[in-house]
Amino acid sequence: MSYNVNEKGYYGEFGGAYIPEMLYPNVEELRQNYLKITADPEFQAEFDLLLKDYVGRPTPLYFAERLSKKYNTKIYLKREDLCHTGAHKVNNTIGQILLAKRLGKKRIIAETGAGQHGVATATVCALMGLECIVYMGEIDIKRQAPNVARMKMLGAEVRPALSGSKTLKDATNEAIRDWINNPIDTYYIIGSVVGPHPYPDMVARFQSVISKEIKTQLLEKEGRENPDYVIACVGGGSNAAGAYYHFLDNPDVNLIAVEAAGLGVDSGESAATSVLGKIGIIHGSKTLLMQTPDGQITEPYSISAGLDYPGVGPMHAHLFASGRAKFIAITDEQAMNWGLQLSKMEGIIPAIESAHAFAVLDEMKFQPDDVVVLNLSGRGDKDLNTYIDYFKL
């Protein structure tokens, strides 16, 4: 079984491009050109150089000594929190901005939940001198104020999404509306492995630098390329897609996807798509989606803005349905406690999204000689207010 996308844009039964007619030319232009452009040696060279000199790659693969001792196994942290802008998101925005330039686009739009993708998009637009508009839910604008300020400093216009739950899903809706209205000069940088084909595949390819580096770094540290476990949090799922990418076809590498259970999977306040989702269509692709019996999208909930999404990327829907990845749902409380624990045990304050992944250490039993790689997808600066409120710091 293949875990990569097929030529029609599907992962198993998930994926595709379910789009309004108005968007067909944009998406088709992208589909016909993305592989050709990104395979061009000149593109590759520019992409690699920016990742190295601007983003600061390769990011370290850090052996977490105290965590390893506590859980009696070998735990490595892939330090995506050390990327420029503070998360993995910039790997993808660098790739897509180079693509947009080659397609002759002058105006860039994006959606953001936690604000990290918005910051990463605003950053590359500033780098390339392009106009940038970021759509963000009104609620997320309040809870991620530092990132909103960063986007504005970088020259982006932040437009609030005032409909629905006023979070990531609604910001995405607004961005798609904008794209329909401005099809010629506008390029939409999607921040996760969601949306119509070719976005899920394209974003996964740009993020695959994560697993590529893990292989090289593990060879150096452990004398073998493949870990026993790769653990990553999943909202839409781009950091997980990047961390899994080069291990997808190797059944010896266990893939663990960590979702936000919110206040509990059965609480009605959750974002655990694998448990609560049924097949549906959201933002242009067929995937697992939280919905009511008559097909209305259910409002997701998580304390972390980046996991507060009612669906999951089609690649992850396929990994779940096929059993290739194991999905585990972690509550707000577990994640928040881990944010504090990691800070105190390793001197690293993680993004709340990433903190969800660490909670798996309490849910699973590892062998002493297992090599466990946790993708630390972002740093916690953006979440300090949430941490302060939660723990009364």
N, C-alpha and C positions, 0 to 999 in steps of 0.2 A: 504493500500500500504506500502511495506517495503522500507526503505531508505538505508538499509544496503546491503552488497554484497550477492548474492546468491551463491550456491555451485559451480556454473560454472564460477564464477568470474565476474558476471554482476550486474550493478545497473540499473534496467529497461533494456533499450536496449544498455546501454553504458558499456564499460569495456572489459573483455576478455583478451586473450594473443595472440597477432598477432606477432609472432616472427620467425626469421629465424631458420631453422632446427638445426643449430649449437648451438643455445642457449637453445634448448628444454630441454636437460638434466639439465642444471643449474636451469632454472625456475621451472621445474618439481620437482627437489630435494627440492627446497624452498617451493613450494606449498604443497608438501606432509608432510613437517616437521614443518612449522612455527607455526601452531596452537598447535601442540603437545608440541613443545619446549617451546613456550611462556606461555603455561598453567601450565608448570611444577612448583611446589611450590619453588624449588631451584632457577629457573630462575627469578620468580616473586620477591623473596626475594632479589636477587642480583640487579635486576633492580630498585626496590624501594629504596634500600639503597644508590645506586649511585645517584638516583634522589634527595634524601634527602641530603646526605653529600657532593656530588660532584657538582651537578647542583644547589643546594640551594632551592629545592622545599619544601613545597608549595610556589608558588610565591604569593605576596599579591594581594587581590582584594581591590583596593583603591577607596574610595569615592571621586570623583573629585568635591570639593565643589564649586569652582568658575564656572566651566563649568556647573554644575547642576543649579546654580542660573541663569546664563545667558540664558539657554535653558528651564528653569522652568520645570525640570524633574529630576529624580534621575539617575545620570550617574556614573557608576563604571568602572574602568579600570583594566583589568586583566594584571598584570605587567610581561609579558613574557620577557620584556626588561631587567629584573633583573636576568634572568637565567645566569649561567656561560656561557661565550662566547657572551652574549648580545642579544640572540634571542631564540625563541622556538625550533629552529632546533636541538638543542642538545638532547631534549627528545627522538627524533627518532634515532639519531646516537648512543646513549647509547644502546637502544633496539637492533638495528641492529648489533652493534659490538658484543654484547653478543651472538646473533644468529650465526654470522659468526664464532665465536670461537667454538661454539658447533658443527658447521658443518665442523670444521677442516680447515678453510681457513686461508692462511698466508699473502695474499696480498689483499689490499683494494683499490678499485677505487671509485671515485665519480665525479659528475658534479656539477658545481655551477654557479650561475648568480651573485647575489649580494655579493657572497663570504661567507655569513653566514653559509651556509650548508658545504662549503669547510672547513671553520675554525672549525666547529663542528665535522666534520669527522676527520680532522687532529688532533684535540684534543683527541678524543677517541682512535685513533690509537697510539698516544703518550702514553696515559694511559695504553694501552694494549701491547705496544711494537710491533706493526705490521707495515709493509711497507704501505705507503699511497701515491697514485697518484691522483691528482685532476685536472680534465679538466675544463678549463675556457675560455670563448670567449676572443679573443684579445682585443676587445673594453671594455669588463667588467674588464679585468686586469688593463686597464688604469684608468677606472673611480672608481675602488674599490681598489686602491693601498694599503691602510692600511691593508685590509684583506689579500691581497696577501703576504704582509710582515709577518703577523701573521702566515699564513699557513707554510711559509718557516721556521720561528722560531720554529714551532712545529714539524719540521722534514719532512714535506710533500714535494713532488715534484709537482710543478704547471706546467701543460702542456697547452700551448695556443691552442685554436681552431681557425684555420685561414680560414675556409671556410664559405660560406653563409654570414649571417649578423654578424658573429663573436661574437654571444651572447649565451644565455642559450641553445637554441635549438641545436646549433652547438656543444656546449660542450657536450650535451647529446649524440649526434650522435657519437662523438669521444669516449666517455666512452663505448657505446654499442659495437663499433668496437673493442676496447681493450678487452672487455669481451668475444667476439666471438673468439679472438685470444688466450685468456688465460682462457679456460673454467674450468680447473681442480682446480688450487690453488687460483683463484681470486674470491672475493665476491664484488658485486656492491652495494654500499649503495646509493639508490635513495633518493633524498632529499625532494620529495613532493609526493602528492597522485596521481602520474602519473605513466606511465609505464605499463608493462604487469601484470596481476593478478599473484601472490598475493600482489604485492607492494602497490597498492592504499589502500587495506584493512589493510595491515600490518602497513603502516605509520600512517593511521588514528587511529588504535588501540594504537600505541605508543604515539600519540599526544592526545589521549582522556583523558589523565591525566588532561588536561586543563579544560574541562567541568566537569569532576568529582570534581575537586577542587572548581569550581565556585558554584556547587550545595551545597557543605558543607559550603562554606564561606557565601553564600547568606542566608542560613538557620540561620547562626549565626548573620548576620547583619540586615536582613529584616524579619526573621521569616518564610521565605519560600524558597524552593529550586530553583524554576524556575523564571527566569527573564521574562519580556515581550518581550524584544528584545536582540538578540545577533548579534553584528556587527563585521565583520572581512574582511580584504582585501583578495582578491583571485588572485593569479597568477596561479600556479599549484593548490595551495589551501590547504597546510597542516595545517597552523595555523587555518584556518577556519574550516577544518574538525575536528580538535581537540576541538575547541570551541563549535561546533555544536553537537558533537557526542552523548552525553547523553540526548540531547533535540530533536533528529531527529524525534522520534515518538510521540512527544507532540505538537499537532497543536496550542496550546495556546502560545507557544514560537515562536515569529517571527524571522526568520533567514534572515539576510541582508548580502549579498555578494557584496563586493565593488571591481570593476575592474578598470584598468587603461585606461582612454579614451585617454591618451596621449595629442596630440594637438587638440583633438576633435574626436568624434566617426566617423564623415564623412570626416575627414581630410586626410585619407590615412596614417596617422601617429598615430596609435592607437593599443591597445592590449585588446579591449573590446570584448572578445570572445563570450559572450552570445548574443551580438547584431550582430556581424559580422561573427560568426562562422556557419559552416554547418557540418553535420555529416561526419567524416573522421577518418583516422587512423594515429596516431602519436606515436612514441616511444612505440609501442607494445600494445596500447589500442584504442578501438573505442570510440570516444568522439566528442565534439564540437571543431571545428578547423577552424581557419581563412585560407581560401584557394581561389585560383582563380577559375573561372568557370570550368577550365579543371583539377582541383584537385591539382595544385601546391600550396605548403604552402606559405602563404603571410608572409612577414617579419613584425613582430610586432614592435611597438615602445612604450616605456614609459621612462620617466626620471628616474624611479626606476628600477634598474637592476633586482630586484626580481620579478617584475610583467611583465617583457618583454618576454612573452611566448605566442606562437600563439594558444595554446590550453588551456584546463582547465581539471582538473582531472575528470574521469568518474563519480565519486560520485556527483560532483558539476554540471556536465552536466545533470544528472538525477534530482537533486534538482531544477535546472532551468526548465527543460522540464516538470516536474510534477507540477511546481508552488509552491513547498514546500518552496523554498527560493526566496526572491526578489533580483534581481541583479540591481545594480546601477553603472553607469560608471562615474568616476571622472577624471577631466583633470589634467595635470601637474601643471597648475597654481593654481587650487583649493588645490591640495595636498601640494604644496610648501608653500602656504600661511598658511595652517593649521599647517605645521611643525613649522613655526615661532610662530603662535598663541598659540599652545600648550606649546611651550617653555616659552612664556611670561606669560601665564595664570596659568600653573601648575608646572613650573620649571622642565619640562620633555622634552628633545629633542628626538623626535621619529625618527625611521627609516622612510625614505620617503614612503616605502611600507605601513607602519602603518598609516602614515599621511593621506593616501587616505581614510581610514576608518572613520576618524574624520570628513571629509568633508560632510558626510551623515547628520550630525547634522543640516546643513543648507538646506538640501534637504527634510527633513521629519518633521512632526509635532508630538510631543510626548505629552502625558497627564502628568499633574503634579505628579500623583502617579505611573507613569510607572517606572519600573526598567529597565534601559538600560545598558547592559554590552558591552563595547568595548574591543576587544582583542588588546592590545598594543603589537604587535608581536615582535618588536625589537627596539633597541636603535639607535640613530642617529650618533654615532661616525663615522661609516663607510661612512656616507654621508656628512660629514662636508665640503669636497671639493666642492661637488655639491651645497650645501647650500651657501657656500662662493661665488662661481661663479654666482649663480642665483641672490642673493640679494646684490652682491658687498659688502660683509661684510668686 
